[in-house]
Amino acid sequence: MEENRRDFTELSMISIQDWDKNELDYFQHALSQLLPYINPEGLSILHEINKEMQARKK
């Protein structure tokens, strides 16, 4: 990861609306790749990321 990129632990403590586009893109891709293995909490986070990405497109 890039040196100045916030990690998931830090991001989980702030509102998803405060994540930047690169963070949304990165974790959306990562969680999508792991989809068969994530638990319901991870799936919920992925849904939140997807909803935020859609909201920003409007």
C-alpha positions as CSV (number, residue, x, y, z in Angstrom):
1,M,0.0,0.0,0.0
2,E,1.0,3.6,-0.5
3,E,2.8,5.1,2.5
4,N,0.2,7.8,3.1
5,R,-2.9,5.7,2.5
6,R,-5.1,5.2,5.6
7,D,-5.5,1.6,6.6
8,F,-8.8,-0.1,7.2
9,T,-8.5,0.2,11.0
10,E,-8.3,4.0,10.8
11,L,-11.1,4.2,8.2
12,S,-13.4,2.0,10.2
13,M,-13.4,4.7,12.9
14,I,-14.6,7.4,10.6
15,S,-17.8,7.9,8.5
16,I,-17.6,6.3,5.1
17,Q,-18.6,9.7,3.7
18,D,-15.2,10.9,4.8
19,W,-13.3,8.3,2.8
20,D,-11.6,9.6,-0.3
21,K,-12.4,8.0,-3.7
22,N,-9.2,6.0,-3.8
23,E,-9.9,4.5,-0.5
24,L,-13.4,3.5,-1.6
25,D,-12.1,2.1,-4.9
26,Y,-9.3,0.1,-3.2
27,F,-11.5,-1.5,-0.4
28,Q,-14.4,-2.1,-2.8
29,H,-12.1,-4.0,-5.0
30,A,-10.4,-5.9,-2.2
31,L,-13.6,-6.9,-0.5
32,S,-15.2,-7.9,-3.8
33,Q,-12.2,-10.2,-4.4
34,L,-12.7,-11.8,-1.0
35,L,-16.5,-12.0,-1.2
36,P,-16.7,-15.8,-1.0
37,Y,-14.8,-15.6,2.3
38,I,-16.1,-12.6,4.1
39,N,-18.5,-12.7,7.0
40,P,-21.8,-10.8,7.3
41,E,-20.1,-7.8,8.8
42,G,-17.7,-7.6,5.9
43,L,-20.6,-7.9,3.4
44,S,-22.3,-5.1,5.2
45,I,-19.2,-2.9,4.8
46,L,-19.0,-3.7,1.1
47,H,-22.7,-2.7,0.7
48,E,-22.0,0.6,2.5
49,I,-19.0,1.2,0.2
50,N,-21.1,0.5,-2.9
51,K,-23.9,2.8,-1.7
52,E,-21.4,5.6,-1.0
53,M,-19.8,5.2,-4.5
54,Q,-23.2,5.3,-6.1
55,A,-24.2,8.4,-4.1
56,R,-21.1,10.2,-5.2
57,K,-21.9,9.5,-8.9
58,K,-25.1,11.5,-8.6
